[in-house]
Every structure is written in C-alpha cells, then in structure tokens.
Amino acid sequence: MKMTPSPIFRPALLALAMGSLLPGPSLTAADEPAGATISLAPMNVSAPAPLVKVAELKMKQKRFAPAAVADERFIFIMGGADAGGGLLTTIERFDTETNTSEDFATLQQGRIWHQAVLHAGKIYVLGGSRLGPTAEASATVTDTLRANAAERAAFNLYGADPGPSAGTTPEDSMERVDLATRKVSPLPAMPEPRSQFGCAVLNDELYVVGGQRIHAGRRSWTNTVLIYSFATGKWRDGVPMPTPRGTDLAVVDGPFLVAAGGYNGSTSLRNVEAFNPRNNSWILLPALAQASSAHSTAFLGHYLYLFGNFSAPEELTAYDLNTKTSQTYTLSYTPARNTACVVVGKKIYVIGGKSYKQSEPLDRIQVFAPTPRKSE
C-alpha cells in the first residue's frame, strides 16, 4: 500500500559546486583535524521528498542490529539481538516477490553490530559483538591517539566513553555461508576484534572501515581500515579514513566508498567522507544537515539514505550526491535505529532495529521506493 510522503526538512549545507565525487581535497588521516569539511552558507532545498513508503512487512523473528545482504529477489537476514537480549544465530531468507520468510541456515556464533557481504554466491559474516564481560581496562581511548593527529583532535574535542556498546565484547570471528548448499563454515579470524564498523565490497575486496575495537587492552573507536582479499584469504591495512568513528558504509557510483555520520565514543557526527580507490585516498564532502548515528545506509539513484538516528529514530536523511546537500524526513518511517538495509531492484528494505532504548526489537521490514515523477 502506498503512503503519501510527509516531508519534514531542515536547511542543508552546500559545498563548493562539484559535479561528481572526484573533485575535492584528497587526504590521509593526519592531514586535517577530525570533522573538517568545506561548507558555505546554509540554503533551503525545495525538491520533493525523494522516497515514498510502499509497504511494511514482517520477518520471522524480532531483530535488533542484525546484518543483511540481498541476492536478486532474496534478502538474507542474520543475527542480531532478540526480545530477551539474547544473540541470534538464525539466518532467515525473505522472498521479495512473495513477501514471506523462511529459515535458511544457522550461524556458529551469535552476534550483534556485525556486518555481512555477498561475494560469488557466498555470504561472509564478520565481526560484531558478543555479550559478556571483557578483559579490557576501564579507560576508553581513541586507539592511535599518540600517532594520529586526527584522532588526537577528536579525543581532545569529544573525550571518550564506551557508549551504547558497554557490556559487550568486540568479536573477530568470520563465517561463510554457501547459498547453494546452505553450509556454514568458519574462516580464519579477522586481524582484530571489531564491532559497529562499515563494511563493503569494492574491486573484489572486502573493506572494514572504522568501528570499535579492543586495542592495547582498551576499548576504542578507530579510523583504521582493514582490507580482505577474496582471492588470497589474506588481510592488509588500508588508508585510514579522516575521522575515527563507528559508522556504516555504502558503495556508490564511481565506484567510491562513502561513510556518512557515525559515533566516536562520545557524540554523533555529521562527517561525510568518501574513499577514492583510483588514488587510494579519502575525500572530505560537505557535512550532513544534522548529526546521525546508529543508522543504516543505502545508495539508490543519486541519493545516500540514512535510516534511523539514535537521537531521532523516527527520521531518515537523504544526502544528494549531485548537490552534496541533505535533508531529513519522516515519510511514515516507523521509528527504528540499529537496523539493516538492502536495495532490491528499485526498492530499499529497512530491516528490524529498535524504536527506543527500552523498546523490544522490531520484526518489521519497511519498504521504500523513489517518489514517482508527475509524468509516471
């Protein structure tokens, strides 16, 4: 059922005119202070709402902070926390043609705040957090603080705090799910435990960007990047992104990796940064209209969409990559943060999450599509 959009918008920031993501300052993490962007005076955006909510469906289970991938008509939804706070190992397969869900396979490790990617008919599930006490020191710092000017600036500006993930332990395990056989196999562990990180496949490699980790015995938020080669099964270090944070990641046309918003251990962020594989560097883009964290990210058309926000879980943000401006909307979005989201065809499926801290996890799948043009 289609629902009429009811946009709520705020002024957005406009940067120097750029026709694509390529122009702009390229840098490594130590070149600029954390959070630096190029911005001019605020301006109003009068464009109509870019999305309309077209359906609200259901999964088999309620899931907080799950991971999801899409393979043509099917969405594979895995892990997350249930209504009792336990970590799920189940994987369900949702059919976008029949809007039904079935049990598909079982992970070997229950996890939350993890990530998953699809590559060559196999799902790679990695990292996240498991419940239980940790052996870390009580202090929390940004982990390359002494060596990295950007991280020192972030620490001095924001301080450090365990944040919403206190009481959980970052996880380093990896699993592979074969879609043809449904077999789940363990893989060698990640170089370090990591949770609440961005993750995407670019140029036949898997990128793990930022997130929370235990480093030198302490819980910390990092800007470091790990890259996994599917061909060799080996990990290597990538170029750190400018801002240390937990964030989500999207692949956009170019291709580029874009990280928008996030959490640095103390506060939500507005930073938008893109990785350009052509010159192996990061690009600073104009900031979001408002800070956002605990969201999931999808790329469709020329927009980057952020669904849910820790401080405003009833909102979504649309970041126009053509104009480098953003707006926030409600659009009948059921309040939900720490969701997963995928794109199937020309629709975005926003999965699970929680409305508020004390709420039960949701079993909803919210479906959005581009707003039809007047001529359609």
HELIX and SHEET records of a PDB file:
HELIX    1   1 ALA A  149  TYR A  158  1                                  10    
HELIX    2   2 GLY A  163  SER A  165  5                                   3    
SHEET    1   A 5 SER A  26  LEU A  27  0                                        
SHEET    2   A 5 SER A 281  LEU A 285 -1                                        
SHEET    3   A 5 SER A 268  ASN A 276 -1                                        
SHEET    4   A 5 PHE A 256  TYR A 263 -1                                        
SHEET    5   A 5 LEU A 249  VAL A 252 -1                                        
SHEET    1   B 4 LEU A  51  LYS A  58  0                                        
SHEET    2   B 4 ARG A 364  PRO A 370 -1                                        
SHEET    3   B 4 LYS A 347  ILE A 351 -1                                        
SHEET    4   B 4 ALA A 340  VAL A 344 -1                                        
SHEET    1   C 4 ALA A  67  ASP A  71  0                                        
SHEET    2   C 4 PHE A  74  MET A  78 -1                                        
SHEET    3   C 4 THR A  90  ASP A  95 -1                                        
SHEET    4   C 4 THR A 100  THR A 106 -1                                        
SHEET    1   D 4 GLN A 115  HIS A 119  0                                        
SHEET    2   D 4 LYS A 122  LEU A 126 -1                                        
SHEET    3   D 4 MET A 174  ASP A 178 -1                                        
SHEET    4   D 4 VAL A 184  LEU A 187 -1                                        
SHEET    1   E 2 SER A 129  LEU A 131  0                                        
SHEET    2   E 2 THR A 168  PRO A 170 -1                                        
SHEET    1   F 3 ARG A 194  SER A 195  0                                        
SHEET    2   F 3 GLU A 205  HIS A 215 -1                                        
SHEET    3   F 3 GLY A 198  LEU A 202 -1                                        
SHEET    1   G 4 ARG A 194  SER A 195  0                                        
SHEET    2   G 4 GLU A 205  HIS A 215 -1                                        
SHEET    3   G 4 ARG A 218  SER A 229 -1                                        
SHEET    4   G 4 TRP A 235  ASP A 237 -1                                        
SHEET    1   H 4 SER A 296  LEU A 300  0                                        
SHEET    2   H 4 TYR A 303  PHE A 307 -1                                        
SHEET    3   H 4 LEU A 316  ASP A 320 -1                                        
SHEET    4   H 4 THR A 325  TYR A 329 -1                                        
END                                                                             
